[in-house]
């Protein structure tokens, strides 16, 4: 049963988590830690306990979430180690930082989970992936899964390298979709539509298509082909995307993010 969690770092992802916990009406006490005293405003809005310094209250938390930039993890871990309890479950949302590196700073036999989710957690639509260390027993994993299911769905990975892959695919994923959406918006504008109409029409297009893909029992290929008439307008556009090697561009871009995730791990 999750009654108390601590979140270290009040960035965009943490704010998405905080919003969802509040909206879900889950009865969980939240402790938020951030060096920026101005982030206290987040706590005031959500009835959250806030502190600029990690203290002994963190020992009361079932789950301790580290959501700071990767280059800050050592200092954070030193302070967590001072106050965490033996039963504390440490969950890292940091890209690239390996479990071995975390264990070195937090101490052996610490239950550690590397997790990757995204900003879709704010509205309960995120997919969270997790990789556990050998000290996480089944009941520990279940506790963490129950918590992350508040934000959508959760899955356990068998290999740590897969966390770096989903970092590039899932963690960064919303930005890719938005980047493509921005391109559609710009094309609406180039076609003469106003900025407000372009934004509205493109968002409606993306949202409507996502709903269709989620609810249809057909494969994505069949859904796509239901729009395509041979020799028609959609066919012409898709053929042009193929000529321009859209899939190659997309895959190379995501592989760049994957390489960066692995590089971050090597630097730690």
Beta strands, then each sheet from edge to edge (+ up, - down):
strand 1: 4-8
strand 2: 29-33
strand 3: 49-51
strand 4: 63-66
strand 5: 89-92
strand 6: 111-116
strand 7: 126-132
strand 8: 152-156
sheet 1: 3+ 2+ 1+ 4+ 5+ 6+ 7- 8-
end
